[in-house]
Amino acid sequence: MTSRADLVSFLRRLQARRDFLPSEGTTFYRAAHLTETGGTFTLERAGEVGVLSLYSEFSPSAETTLAAACAEGLGLTAVYVKRRPQEAAKVANSERDALSPSEPIWGEALEEVTALEEGVPFLIRPGADLSIGLFSDMRPTRAWLASHAAGRVLNTFAYTCGFGVAAKLGDADGVKNVDASRKVLAWGQENYALSGLDAPDEDFIFGDVFDWLSRFAKREQLFDTVILDPPSFARNEGRVWRSERDYGELVTLARRVVSPGGRIVACTNHAGVSERDFERTVRQALGEAVLEARFGAGVDYPNAAHLKVLVFEVTAADAKAR
């Protein structure tokens, strides 16, 4: 393994490439990406806390050395570790404590930290689980929503409602956030509160996204922007979801609740699905929709190809075809 001194020097060079982000009001970002570390680890920074994700086998001593180098190189007060399985959704709950320890591997424990993204505060819980409350690669998409989302917005697979916050801070008249976890929806309400946004319970809907899309369609309840950000893999009540196989079905359901001239924001972080294939899948489900914008991850994800975000405008003719 590389020496600690070499690791510190390497991490400081990476940090120097990102020094402009805090000056732009962003203290939550990826400080080291897989394409920069040879596919072995990533480092997320949330203020003075680091979250180290390991994608290859590290001995306990190597983990400690790397965490200490992260702390020294970036001036962090605590570093948490995540040992990443290939598909986190398949991991049994009994294994998650070992994969994502609640205590830091280096420094003093900090249960939560409020970090900024372009001046917007979000609550990060570094020891909570494999996911810590926000996905930094979605920063460009949240920025777009803050500038473009208008009217009624439906945020599906909402997690802690980062997209909902962005839309509400923009021109959205109302946002419905849907997720299968009450815990993360409550977390989302806390994120709303940090920005001084009203967070009525009726805007945070617990349940299965597919079920709720069908309910909205039966009620003829339409939205001007529908955001689709499903996991790559999920299992719920006997149903197994695989993004590469089932995304078209999701788009077909979502299309039924988009108002004429409205938008679908289709997202996938499945590295095994190419952007070309993803676009083809979405287009086949939408028909005559017009591609308005596309996004990947931010500048702190150099040469990243995992994230694909496509914004389609659903034409009036296509909406009538529902």
Secondary structure as UniProt FT lines:
FT   HELIX           4..17
FT   TURN            18..19
FT   HELIX           20..23
FT   TURN            24..25
FT   STRAND          28..32
FT   HELIX           34..36
FT   TURN            37..39
FT   STRAND          41..46
FT   TURN            47..48
FT   STRAND          49..54
FT   HELIX           60..74
FT   STRAND          78..83
FT   HELIX           88..90
FT   HELIX           93..99
FT   STRAND          106..107
FT   STRAND          113..117
FT   TURN            118..119
FT   STRAND          120..124
FT   TURN            126..127
FT   HELIX           136..138
FT   HELIX           139..148
FT   STRAND          150..156
FT   TURN            159..160
FT   HELIX           162..169
FT   STRAND          171..179
FT   HELIX           182..194
FT   TURN            195..196
FT   HELIX           201..203
FT   STRAND          204..206
FT   HELIX           209..218
FT   TURN            219..220
FT   STRAND          223..228
FT   STRAND          233..236
FT   TURN            237..238
FT   STRAND          239..242
FT   HELIX           243..255
FT   TURN            256..257
FT   STRAND          258..268
FT   TURN            271..272
FT   HELIX           275..286
FT   STRAND          290..295
FT   TURN            299..300
FT   TURN            302..303
FT   STRAND          308..313
FT   HELIX           316..320
//
